[in-house]
Amino acid sequence: MKSSIVIAIAAIALLSACGQRDTSHASSVNPAFKVAAPEAVPPAPPERGPIPPNANAAAAGTNASEALANEHLEPLPKQSPKSGPNEQVNVEAQEAAAKAPDTASADAAKREVLKQGSSKAGS
């Protein structure tokens, strides 16, 4: 029990010592410290000129509605339907592509399965 009292007193002493003001340095509260008169220092020059009238205008080429207004987009190529009589071939082609280690191999595997499926369908 005595040790806890000693620890409490030590903690109180430390906390009360931490709140003390440092009077060893000159501060604005110290009357011996004199501040120079504001008139003695010239004002700093402006770092920039006046704000241009078009400061909020968008930069050239950044307005998407203007950029895409004159652009002619080609229609997407027609794709064959994935369902119907070739549905099983399309599923096999997709599974072959999923088993491939990279994209190029997947494309090649899918083309090969589709080629074999179309030759089977033609015979």
C-alpha positions in Angstrom: 0.0 0.0 0.0 2.9 2.4 0.8 4.4 1.8 -2.7 1.2 2.8 -4.4 1.1 6.1 -2.4 4.7 6.8 -3.4 3.9 6.1 -7.1 0.9 8.5 -6.9 2.9 11.3 -5.3 5.7 10.9 -7.9 3.1 11.0 -10.7 1.5 14.2 -9.3 4.9 15.8 -8.9 5.8 14.9 -12.5 2.5 16.2 -13.9 2.7 19.5 -12.0 6.3 20.1 -13.1 5.3 19.6 -16.8 2.9 22.5 -16.7 5.5 25.1 -15.6 6.2 28.0 -17.9 9.7 28.4 -19.3 10.8 31.9 -18.2 14.4 31.5 -19.3 13.6 32.8 -22.9 12.3 36.2 -24.0 8.7 36.1 -25.0 6.0 38.5 -26.0 4.8 38.6 -22.4 8.2 39.7 -21.1 8.3 43.5 -21.0 12.0 43.6 -21.8 11.3 42.2 -25.2 10.6 45.0 -27.7 8.9 44.5 -31.0 10.0 46.6 -34.0 7.5 49.1 -35.2 5.3 47.8 -38.1 6.2 50.9 -40.2 9.9 49.9 -40.2 9.3 46.9 -42.5 8.2 47.5 -46.1 5.3 45.4 -47.3 6.1 42.3 -49.4 5.7 42.7 -53.2 2.9 40.8 -54.8 3.8 37.3 -56.0 1.6 37.3 -59.0 -0.2 39.7 -61.3 -3.9 40.2 -61.5 -6.3 37.3 -62.1 -7.0 36.9 -65.8 -10.7 37.2 -66.8 -10.8 33.7 -68.3 -9.3 32.0 -65.2 -12.2 29.6 -64.8 -12.4 28.7 -68.5 -11.6 25.1 -69.4 -8.2 24.4 -71.0 -8.3 23.9 -74.8 -9.1 20.3 -75.7 -10.5 19.3 -72.3 -14.2 19.8 -73.0 -15.5 16.3 -73.8 -18.7 17.4 -75.4 -16.8 19.6 -77.9 -14.2 16.9 -78.5 -16.7 14.2 -79.3 -19.2 16.3 -81.1 -17.4 16.0 -84.5 -16.1 12.5 -84.1 -17.5 9.8 -86.4 -17.7 6.5 -84.6 -17.9 3.3 -86.7 -20.6 0.8 -85.8 -19.5 -2.2 -83.8 -19.1 -5.4 -85.9 -21.9 -7.8 -85.8 -21.4 -10.8 -83.5 -22.8 -14.2 -84.1 -25.4 -15.3 -81.6 -24.0 -17.3 -78.7 -27.1 -19.4 -78.1 -28.8 -21.8 -80.5 -27.3 -24.8 -82.3 -23.7 -23.6 -81.6 -24.2 -23.0 -77.9 -22.3 -26.2 -76.9 -19.4 -25.2 -79.1 -19.3 -21.7 -77.6 -19.3 -23.1 -74.1 -16.4 -25.5 -74.9 -14.5 -22.7 -76.5 -14.9 -20.5 -73.4 -13.9 -23.4 -71.1 -10.7 -24.0 -73.3 -9.9 -20.3 -73.0 -10.4 -20.3 -69.2 -7.9 -23.2 -68.9 -5.2 -21.4 -70.9 -2.3 -19.8 -68.9 -2.3 -16.5 -70.7 -4.4 -14.3 -72.9 -2.7 -15.2 -76.2 -3.0 -19.0 -75.5 -6.7 -18.4 -74.5 -7.4 -16.7 -77.8 -5.7 -19.5 -79.7 -7.5 -22.2 -77.8 -10.9 -20.6 -78.3 -10.2 -20.2 -82.1 -9.2 -23.8 -82.3 -12.3 -25.1 -80.6 -14.5 -22.8 -82.7 -12.8 -24.0 -85.9 -13.3 -27.7 -84.9 -16.9 -27.1 -83.9 -17.7 -25.4 -87.2 -16.1 -28.2 -89.2 -18.1 -30.8 -87.2 -21.3 -28.8 -87.8 -20.5 -28.6 -91.5 -20.1 -32.4 -92.0 
